[in-house]
Amino acid sequence: MAREAEDVLAVLDAVDAELLTGHSYGALCSILAVAADRTDRLRRMVLYEPPIAVRAEWLTSLDELVAQGDLSGALEGFLGSAGVPAAQFDAIRSSPAWPTLLDAVPALPRELRACAAWQHPRGPIDVPTLFLQGGDTKGGAYLDGLEALKAAFPNHRDELIPGQHHIAHVFAAEAFAGLVGDFCAVR
């Protein structure tokens, strides 16, 4: 994860970015990149459901499915544990994105183990930050300890995306983009 945080910084530097949005594992990498105090260019950051409370014991089934080559089963289990409702799951499985998602499955155990080892940064992290959450998200991986994480961000705001779970950027793209755009438009 530290290496991927370096990648986030490299991209920020390469494109002279002032804004950063991270979702799920990417949100954790973004937090690490900014917490390392190696960039002072960020004007705003958006974090959507960082998985701050993943437990290593949750990964046994995923490990077994990936080891057996059952990437579809592993992805289904992962999406279910992320709180994706059946109607959204069916839409994902029938979308052109499904093969790309399957290609990413072998990295899931490594990424989730990194999430399980996650430690909140001390802070303060002074970048104005928007914490986004699906209004129907109930998973402890995203909620347990969230207030402690937010305490490291003295200048943060919270927004819920009504009726959504962990992938509102897909199923409520306009609402998601509106919240991100409004927050990032502030100078």
Summary of the structure (lengths in Angstrom):
residues: 187
radius of gyration: 16.4
end to end distance: 30.2
largest distance: 50.5
contacts: 558
relative contact order: 0.16
helix: 54%
strand: 12%
